[in-house]
Amino acid sequence: MDENWSVRTKAVHGGIRRSQYGELSEAIFLTQSFAYPSAEAAEARFESPGPEDFVYARYNNPTVRMFEERIALIEGAEAAFATASGMAAVSGALLAMLKAGDRVVAARALFGSCLYVLENVLGRFGVEIVLVDGTDLDQWREALAGGAQAVFFEAVSNPTLEVVDIAAVSELAHAAGAVVIVDNVFASPVFSRAIAQGADVVAYSTTKHIDGQGRSLGGVILGRREFIHDVVEPYMKHTGGAMNPFTAWIMLKGLETLDLRVRRQAENALALAEALQGQPGLARVVYPGLADHPQHDLAMAQMGSGGTIVTLDLAGGKAAAFAFLDALKIATISNNLGDAKTIVTHPATTTHQRLSDAERERMGITPGLLRLSAGIEDAADLIEDMWAGLAAAGRAAG
């Protein structure tokens, strides 16, 4: 493969391994283990496996390896380890490297399951967790003055779309001796430049944009070869969080159309945000691609796009939000995102429902907040669907 190929070309051809049959589509090696021609060969493979030697599906698999190599090429990472889900990637990246007495500084605005891992899992095992406003560099600086082993944040927060300065936070973290772990799912590999901007480790839920068609759970951890092979792999192999071969094949197929889908989704997100901004019944429209977003300039410099997600805050609260949702004909009510279908979520009662009212208020998750993940449908049709939702919300509010 030519290293000078564009990302779009790498997404189609990167990491391909063909069997003796010369198949066009990547083969699914749906096997738990592998056979050896002799006892001596089995011993040798376990003692010192080569790059094309496989021993057990929990450790490695040819189909999974193709996906890992392809996503690493796209992301600009040295290596990758594919996992069973996005949360397996996040928890694996953190738990593989941390021990009792270590300190993690993290952004406060996080997905509910990420907060659970930090506070309820790592906290239970004696890891100190310090939460800061991810957009405030002074808070990062103050928290990191005490040192840290890891820094963790969502580059664009779920669901309030706060944008964290990857380069600036990474510089502060490295000065404190910390490994920077970024959950970059909202940027997707299409708009991500996180490793080039200073992140050491990037985690994705491949369930989102990479599959992008609602078929399968998956995740991936990307970073330097030493970190992936010496830190992440032993932990994931022995705790069982590896991706299965059929899922890896789905993700390979998803990568082929990732750039086309995500760019169309981002175009639709911008069109929806511009159409909805200032409409009656909406307290606010939040989208990093809009000039009034507090971190608009940072988002455009960091990603080159506003992304695929728009946040709407209905002035009428929960009743208006529910009426809006129930009136939609095209957009689907679900708790996923990054799909070819437009999806709308009410975070306060779904993805972030386990948080207390005070925690949701601190994160800006109001009763009227909706997370809109733009799909690839016709933008004009989606806008008409939003008008129907706003009309229903208006009737519910008043």
Salt bridges, closest charged atoms under 4 A:
GLU26 OE2 - ARG70 NH2 2.73
GLU26 OE1 - LYS253 NZ 2.78
GLU52 OE2 - ARG17 NH2 2.78
GLU68 OE1 - ARG65 NE 3.86
GLU69 OE2 - ARG17 NH2 3.02
GLU78 OE1 - ARG225 NH1 3.91
ASP102 OD1 - LYS99 NZ 3.24
GLU128 OE1 - ARG103 NE 3.44
ASP138 OD1 - ARG141 NH1 2.76
ASP200 OD2 - HIS174 NE2 2.80
ASP200 OD1 - ARG224 NH1 2.74
ASP211 OD1 - ARG215 NE 2.74
GLU233 OE2 - HIS229 ND1 2.72
GLU233 OE1 - LYS237 NZ 3.26
GLU256 OE2 - LYS253 NZ 2.92
ASP259 OD1 - ARG8 NH2 2.44
ASP259 OD1 - ARG263 NE 3.03
ASP313 OD2 - ARG284 NE 2.95
ASP357 OD1 - ARG360 NH2 2.56
